[in-house]
Structures are given as C-alpha cells and as structure tokens.
Amino acid sequence: MEIILVRHAIPVRREVESGAADPELSDAGHRQARLMAEYLKSEAVDALYTSPMVRAKQTATPLAESLGIVATELDGVAEFDRHSNEYVPIEELKATNDPRWRDMLNGQWPPAHESEDVFLTRVVGTIEALVEAHPSQRVVVVCHGGVINAYAAHVLGLAMSGSRSFFYPNYTSLHRFAAARSGERSIVTLNETSHLRGTGLPIGLFQR
C-alpha cells in the first residue's frame, strides 16, 4: 500500500499568554491547500486522515471535498508541540534571524509536552496501524513536520535523539511511503511541491 503524509499549509502567527496557540491557516495557506487538493484529486485515494489540530484540518478540507470523502481525525498524528502557546512559521524566524531560528539550526528545539520517545512511539504506532488497516490501498494523512520526520526516520532507521527533525518538510509538501505486508517499508518521494511552482506562494526555506 501507499501512504502519503502531507504537511499542513502555512498558518498565521499566533502567540498567546496561556493555552494552546493552535492557529488557523493564513490566506496563503488556504490557497496552498486548494492547490494541493487540485494536485491530488486525480489519484485514487481510499482514505483520508487528519491531525486534530486546526491547521491540519483546514488543509484537509479542500482535499476531502475534491475527493468526495470524509477526513477522519487521528489524534496520534498531532504535532509534538500541540500544547505550545506559540506558533511562528519558521520562514518568519529565518527572515528576521530570530534567536529561535538559530537555536533550531543548532538542533535545539522548543520544549514539548511529551518526551521524544513517547512522541516517536505514538507517531510510528499510529501510522503502522493505518498500514495494517488499509492493505493494497492509498491513504493520505494531513499532519505536521515533526510527524513526517519521525516516520521517515523510522523507515530509514535513523536515530532522532537530540533533534526532532533531520530535514525540513515544506508547507503542503507530499511524502510518499510504500508499505508491504511482509513488513518492508520504503520512501517513494519526499517534499513534493510542484503544485506550488510559479504561484508566488511560499514553498519552503530554500525554494521560491
């Protein structure tokens, strides 16, 4: 079967004094989500899942409408910082040389509300359960950068201690994995973003 992990579109910046920031999509993010849906609508998708976080659910909405299927919320693919009181797109941090951007370059990430081991176990267990539930099908999961890194690291056999990411998934990028009943897992593509080319919308940290 094929499982496609899609990073959510770009959200608004939100910093609150208490509670979870959990921001909605920006105007550019809504456009990204519509373009991603247009890109995927020609593929035979058997099931669609989404993180319960607002930015992921809003990204999944145009795709669900385009495919004519219901997006099922899946708590196990929520981001590691789901309870954080701030969300600042990394592109903004990079543009202003924010100290938090420099920390990320040095492998220092904001504190999460669950340990790295718990996060990795949660993500991998959740995605592997989808693989088991959808033999010979194509499944799309709209989720987050940390989730995509966690599963890709699992497939590649890479350790993630000391940093929550080993590569940067662009907004609305697609990451395809093949999963065989024999237990074999392989990466088909990473960071598909051709649907954003020439649109003037943000693509990623190092692409325009």
C-alpha positions in Angstrom: 0.0 0.0 0.0 1.0 3.6 -0.3 0.7 6.1 2.5 1.1 9.8 1.7 1.9 12.2 4.5 1.1 15.8 3.7 2.3 18.7 5.8 -0.3 21.3 6.6 -0.4 24.6 4.8 1.1 27.8 6.3 -0.8 29.1 9.3 -1.0 32.5 10.8 1.5 33.5 13.5 -0.1 33.2 17.0 1.4 33.7 20.4 -0.9 33.6 23.4 -0.3 34.0 27.1 -2.0 30.7 28.1 -3.5 27.7 26.4 -2.6 26.2 23.1 -2.0 28.6 20.2 -3.3 26.1 17.6 -3.5 28.7 14.8 -5.7 28.6 11.7 -4.4 28.9 8.1 -3.3 32.2 6.7 -4.8 33.4 3.3 -1.7 32.0 1.6 -2.2 28.7 3.5 -5.8 28.4 2.2 -4.5 28.9 -1.4 -1.8 26.3 -0.8 -4.4 23.8 0.5 -6.6 24.3 -2.6 -3.7 23.8 -5.0 -2.6 20.6 -3.1 -6.2 19.3 -3.4 -6.2 20.0 -7.1 -2.9 18.2 -7.5 -4.0 15.1 -5.7 -7.6 14.8 -6.9 -6.7 12.7 -9.9 -5.2 10.0 -7.7 -7.2 7.1 -6.4 -7.3 7.8 -2.6 -9.1 5.3 -0.5 -9.0 7.1 2.9 -8.1 10.5 4.3 -7.0 11.2 7.8 -6.0 14.4 9.5 -4.4 15.6 12.7 -6.9 17.2 15.1 -5.0 20.5 15.0 -6.8 23.3 13.2 -4.1 24.0 10.6 -4.2 20.3 9.5 -8.0 20.0 9.5 -8.3 23.2 7.4 -5.6 21.9 5.0 -7.5 18.6 4.6 -10.9 20.2 3.9 -10.4 21.1 0.2 -8.9 17.7 -0.5 -11.9 15.9 1.2 -14.3 18.0 -0.9 -12.3 17.3 -4.1 -12.2 13.5 -3.4 -15.7 13.3 -2.1 -14.6 11.5 1.1 -14.7 12.3 4.8 -11.5 13.3 6.6 -11.1 11.3 9.8 -9.3 13.0 12.7 -6.5 11.0 14.1 -5.0 12.1 17.5 -1.9 10.0 17.0 -0.5 12.3 14.3 -0.8 15.6 16.2 2.4 17.6 16.4 4.8 17.2 19.4 4.2 20.9 20.4 0.4 20.7 20.2 0.0 22.3 23.6 2.5 25.2 22.9 1.3 28.7 23.4 3.1 30.0 20.3 3.3 29.2 16.6 5.7 31.2 14.5 6.3 29.9 10.9 10.0 29.1 10.6 10.2 31.2 7.5 9.4 34.3 9.6 12.0 33.3 12.2 14.6 32.8 9.4 13.8 36.2 7.8 14.3 38.1 11.0 17.2 36.0 12.2 15.2 35.3 15.4 17.2 33.6 18.1 14.7 30.7 17.9 15.8 30.2 14.3 19.5 30.0 15.4 18.5 27.5 18.1 16.8 25.3 15.6 19.9 25.4 13.3 21.9 24.2 16.3 19.5 21.3 16.9 17.8 23.0 19.9 14.0 22.8 19.7 11.3 24.2 22.0 10.3 22.0 24.9 7.4 19.7 24.2 4.7 18.3 26.5 5.7 14.7 25.9 9.1 13.1 25.7 10.8 12.4 22.4 10.5 8.7 22.9 6.8 9.0 23.6 6.3 11.1 20.5 8.2 8.8 18.2 6.3 5.7 19.6 3.0 7.5 19.2 3.6 8.6 15.6 5.1 5.3 14.3 2.5 3.2 16.1 -0.4 5.3 14.6 0.9 5.2 11.1 1.7 1.5 11.2 -1.8 0.9 12.4 -3.1 2.6 9.3 -0.8 0.5 7.1 -2.4 -2.6 8.8 -5.9 -1.3 8.3 -5.5 -0.4 4.6 -3.8 -3.2 2.7 -3.3 -2.5 -1.0 -4.8 0.9 -0.7 -3.6 4.6 -0.9 -4.1 6.6 2.2 -3.4 10.3 2.7 -2.6 11.7 6.2 -2.5 15.5 6.7 -0.2 16.1 9.6 3.0 18.1 10.7 6.7 18.4 10.0 7.7 16.6 13.2 5.4 13.7 12.4 6.8 13.4 8.9 10.3 13.5 10.2 9.5 10.8 12.8 8.1 8.4 10.4 10.7 9.0 7.7 13.5 8.4 10.3 11.8 5.2 11.3 11.7 4.0 7.7 15.3 4.9 7.2 16.5 3.5 10.5 17.8 6.9 11.7 18.0 8.0 15.4 16.5 11.3 16.2 17.8 11.9 19.6 19.0 15.5 20.2 16.8 17.0 17.4 13.3 16.5 16.4 14.0 16.9 12.7 16.6 15.8 10.1 15.0 17.6 7.2 12.5 20.4 6.5 9.1 19.4 5.1 7.7 22.3 3.1 4.1 23.5 3.6 1.7 21.2 1.8 4.5 19.0 0.7 3.8 15.3 -0.1 5.9 12.5 1.3 5.1 9.0 -0.1 5.9 5.7 1.6 5.4 2.2 0.3 4.5 -0.4 2.8 4.4 -4.2 2.1 2.6 -6.8 4.0 6.0 -8.5 4.5 7.0 -5.6 6.7 9.2 -3.8 4.2 9.0 0.0 4.2 10.5 2.4 1.7 10.4 6.0 0.8 9.0 6.8 -2.7 9.3 10.6 -2.6 10.0 13.4 -0.2 8.9 17.1 -0.4 6.8 17.0 -3.5 5.8 20.7 -4.0 5.3 21.0 -7.8 1.7 22.3 -7.1 3.2 25.5 -5.7 5.7 26.2 -8.5 5.1 29.5 -10.2 2.3 30.5 -7.9 4.2 33.1 -5.9 3.2 31.2 -2.7 5.7 30.1 -0.1 7.3 26.8 -1.0 10.0 26.3 1.7 13.0 27.7 3.4 15.3 27.3 0.4 12.9 27.4 -2.5 11.0 30.2 -4.3 
